[in-house]
């Protein structure tokens, strides 16, 4: 017997973007008042109703980092799935299925700025898994390393240089 899911039972779909500048990836630290506050993550956010993942990535990076990118600048890398944390108290929220889609982007306009996050910084992809992150960002970091290794083995370029890496 087929049963319709309520919006709160539907999986929550989130996009994340590995923004690459040369051989470094941008990570953002979540605001300390947010869920998983103070942890590092790939920038991105939730899809809005009727929105494609690519459109959500473009919108979220504009909102969070103040940069502009074309949907065609996004390459799919991988995904991770699990469950959100359940919260009680103000705004009770049960756990729900969470799917995070990771994209790679090397071309954008503007300089990334932490508009919503506590901070942003550039890391070597190999060091991302050493950061304190929400649980589903670890498999995304592994997927990124695998993708970059395959790209390198095919002789792909390691990226467009958008300037010096901030120190």
C-alpha positions as a printed Julia matrix, in Angstrom:
167×3 Matrix{Float64}:
  0.0    0.0     0.0
  1.49   3.32   -1.09
  1.44   6.17    1.39
  2.14   9.84    0.69
  4.88  11.38    2.8
  4.3   14.65    4.6
  6.88  17.4     3.95
  8.5   16.63    7.32
  8.88  12.96    6.32
 10.44  13.75    2.93
 14.23  13.6     2.74
 15.92  16.95    3.2
 18.11  17.62    0.14
 21.11  19.9     0.59
 23.76  21.01   -1.9
 27.38  21.6    -0.95
 30.13  23.05   -3.12
 33.85  22.34   -3.08
 35.01  25.74   -4.28
 38.56  25.2    -5.57
 41.15  27.94   -5.94
 44.22  26.33   -7.43
 44.95  23.32   -5.19
 42.92  24.59   -2.2
 39.28  24.18   -1.25
 37.2   26.73    0.62
 35.61  25.57    3.87
 33.31  27.58    6.11
 32.89  27.4     9.86
 29.25  27.31   10.93
 27.97  30.11   13.12
 28.34  29.11   16.76
 24.59  29.54   17.36
 23.64  27.19   14.48
 23.09  23.44   14.49
 26.61  21.93   14.47
 27.81  25.38   15.54
 31.54  25.97   15.18
 32.1   22.98   12.88
 33.62  23.3     9.41
 31.68  22.39    6.27
 31.5   22.83    2.53
 29.38  25.92    1.75
 25.86  25.31    0.49
 22.34  24.83    1.76
 18.86  23.43    1.35
 16.95  23.22   -1.89
 13.82  25.34   -2.07
 10.62  23.8    -3.53
 10.89  23.44   -7.3
 14.6   24.36   -7.34
 17.24  22.25   -9.09
 20.37  21.35   -7.11
 22.49  23.51   -9.4
 20.19  26.52   -8.98
 20.28  26.01   -5.21
 24.1   25.93   -5.26
 24.24  29.18   -7.27
 21.77  30.87   -4.89
 23.38  29.57   -1.7
 26.93  30.6    -2.67
 25.67  34.06   -3.6
 23.9   34.35   -0.22
 26.66  32.81    1.9
 29.82  33.97    0.12
 28.75  36.85   -2.14
 30.08  35.18   -5.29
 28.42  34.56   -8.64
 28.77  31.35  -10.6
 27.04  29.71  -13.51
 25.26  26.38  -13.06
 27.48  25.06  -15.87
 30.55  25.71  -13.67
 29.38  22.95  -11.29
 30.57  19.36  -11.66
 28.97  16.6    -9.57
 31.42  14.9    -7.19
 29.34  12.63   -4.96
 26.79  12.53   -2.18
 26.32  11.5     1.43
 23.17  10.49    3.25
 22.17  10.06    6.85
 19.82  11.72    9.32
 19.46  15.18   10.76
 19.66  15.61   14.5
 16.36  15.72   16.39
 15.77  18.79   18.54
 13.39  19.42   21.38
 12.42  22.63   23.05
 11.78  25.72   20.96
 10.77  24.51   17.5
 10.68  20.75   18.17
 12.01  18.93   15.15
 12.18  15.16   14.64
 15.13  13.58   12.86
 14.71  13.19    9.12
 16.61  11.68    6.25
 19.27  14.03    4.88
 20.95  13.82    1.46
 23.87  16.14    0.65
 24.97  16.5    -2.98
 28.57  17.71   -3.46
 29.62  19.71   -6.5
 33.04  20.99   -7.57
 33.42  24.56   -8.83
 36.59  26.25  -10.1
 35.14  29.28  -11.86
 33.24  32.12  -10.23
 33.13  35.9   -10.03
 33.87  37.86   -6.88
 35.91  37.26   -3.76
 34.35  34.87   -1.22
 33.39  36.55    2.07
 31.85  34.89    5.16
 28.39  36.49    5.09
 26.62  33.86    7.21
 29.42  31.65    8.54
 31.67  32.44   11.49
 34.68  32.32    9.12
 36.0   30.87    5.88
 39.44  29.55    5.01
 41.27  27.68    2.27
 42.62  24.17    2.88
 44.49  21.51    0.96
 41.87  18.87    0.14
 43.98  16.26    1.97
 43.63  18.26    5.2
 39.87  18.77    5.14
 39.14  15.5     6.97
 41.31  16.73    9.86
 38.82  19.53   10.53
 35.99  19.16   13.05
 32.97  18.74   10.74
 29.38  17.5    10.85
 29.31  13.71   10.29
 28.2   13.77    6.64
 30.97  16.14    5.56
 33.59  13.4     6.11
 32.32  11.14    3.31
 32.01  14.24    1.12
 35.67  15.08    1.81
 36.65  11.52    0.82
 34.55  11.78   -2.35
 36.33  15.03   -3.24
 39.77  13.43   -2.78
 38.73  10.48   -4.94
 37.36  12.8    -7.63
 40.54  14.91   -7.66
 42.74  11.8    -7.83
 40.76  10.48  -10.81
 40.94  13.87  -12.47
 44.71  13.99  -11.94
 45.15  10.46  -13.32
 43.29  11.54  -16.47
 45.65  14.49  -16.81
 43.0   17.07  -15.92
 44.07  20.5   -14.76
 44.05  21.2   -11.04
 42.14  24.4   -11.36
 41.81  27.95  -12.46
 43.99  30.31  -10.44
 41.76  32.96   -8.87
 44.68  34.7    -7.18
 46.8   34.12   -4.12
 45.55  31.91   -1.32
 44.82  34.0     1.78
 47.07  33.14    4.7
